[in-house]
Amino acid sequence: MLKAFIKRQISGDWGKEVVDDLYNTEVFCIRGADINSVNEGNYKNLPIRFIKPENKSKFLREGNIIIEVSGGSPTQSTGRVSYVRGIYPNIICSNFCRAYEITENHSSKYFYYLIKNIYNSNIFFNFESKTTGIKNLLLDVAFENIKVKRVPLSIQTSIAKFLTNIDAKIELNNRINAQLEAMAKTLYDYWFVQFDFPDANGKPYKTSGGKMVWNEELKREIPEGWSSILIESLLFKEPSIKKIPSSEILESGFIPVIDQSSGFIAGFTNDKTTAIETKLPRIIFGDHTRIIKLINFSFARGADGTQILLSNSERMPQHLFYQTLLKIDLSNYGYARHFKFLKGTRIVLPNTEIAQKYEGIIKSYYSMIKANIFQNQTLAELRDWLLPMLMNGQVMVK
């Protein structure tokens, strides 16, 4: 039974958002909503909270396992799982999750994949209760009743290593994508913030004495021949198309669904009438989350607060538009519909030559990013196809 793997249970904590005399220990907190990103090696968006010093016993260590116990949806059970790595010394899980330390005679990584397989198989649906509209996973009951195959530690380790190698390739692709994103940002800053794009002689424009003129609307100097524009005036009106509610998003399918969540792809749909073709990339803006994504493949639009942005000007092509939007700070508006504030923002509009030159360079970066995203999808599908067969002994690792 699953409970044989457990050495110790570690409860979650949500603490407080702001430090005070009692809650003064800073922590990074993993919520159920963070589990997918954390499993992809992305810890950068974890919320920072403050807990009481006496609750430092809740700090997690590498090899601990986090399981979501509250949440889910009609089509998705609770029970998402994450393996803790030694990224931060002060990391905890929220009180909508529970963490476990695994016994020495079991592989914690194997247990992680075992729980992942149980979750993928929808078994946790059988162990859920519902109170005040939230589904709760009766994890103690599940651990008592879900029977699993007894596997020697050496085989557990081999299976875990094989699956970890697949996940490591996915993480490598994610790191490559992050580096490509950083390169695009660096070039943007150099050309469109410092205004040191190449002049007619190939030299940095502003540093080499290129003429700057005062723009009254922006209240600053910009290169001669450039101007400013409201984002609202740049937007091409997209035709109306069906959105996919979160309750209808599938774990796998033909068409990726993009919403305003932190995960790049929310899931999938097989409804071909919802597909948005992207001869030109689209920019997705999260009305509540303020998350911005550049999508250069066919996709379906999530229903929860997503806005699609497409520029109507060759002086602001899509990859340049995306980088420009990333620079806009809308954090002061709190929990609100942010799209109206975004549309009312005025930005620099470069000349066509420099805009298109940047677009030509950066477009290739995002083509590589797209290839890595789809390779990751293929690898994840392979891993999830092999997972149940490895766990029940149909397939062996040599």
Sequence and secondary structure as in RCSB ss.txt:
>XXXX:A:sequence
MLKAFIKRQISGDWGKEVVDDLYNTEVFCIRGADINSVNEGNYKNLPIRFIKPENKSKFLREGNIIIEVSGGSPT
QSTGRVSYVRGIYPNIICSNFCRAYEITENHSSKYFYYLIKNIYNSNIFFNFESKTTGIKNLLLDVAFENIKVKR
VPLSIQTSIAKFLTNIDAKIELNNRINAQLEAMAKTLYDYWFVQFDFPDANGKPYKTSGGKMVWNEELKREIPEG
WSSILIESLLFKEPSIKKIPSSEILESGFIPVIDQSSGFIAGFTNDKTTAIETKLPRIIFGDHTRIIKLINFSFA
RGADGTQILLSNSERMPQHLFYQTLLKIDLSNYGYARHFKFLKGTRIVLPNTEIAQKYEGIIKSYYSMIKANIFQ
NQTLAELRDWLLPMLMNGQVMVK
>XXXX:A:secstr
 GGGGEEEEEE    BSS  SSS EEEEEE GGGHHHHHTT  TT  EEEE GGGGGG   TT EEEE EE  SS
S S  EEE  TT SSEEE TTEEEEEE TTS HHHHHHHHHHHHHTTGGGGGEEEETTEEEE HHHHHHH     
  HHHHHHHHHHHHHHHHHHHHHHHHHHHHHHHHHHHHIIIIIS   B TTSSBTTTTT  EEEETTTTEEEETT
 EEEEHHHHB        B GGG BSS SEEEE SSSSS  EEE  GGG B  SS EEEEETTT  EEEE S BE
EBSSSEEEE B  TTS HHHHHHHHHT   GGG SS  HHHHHT EEEE  HHHHHHHHHHHHHHHHHHHHHHHH
HHHHHHHHHHHHHHHHHTSS   
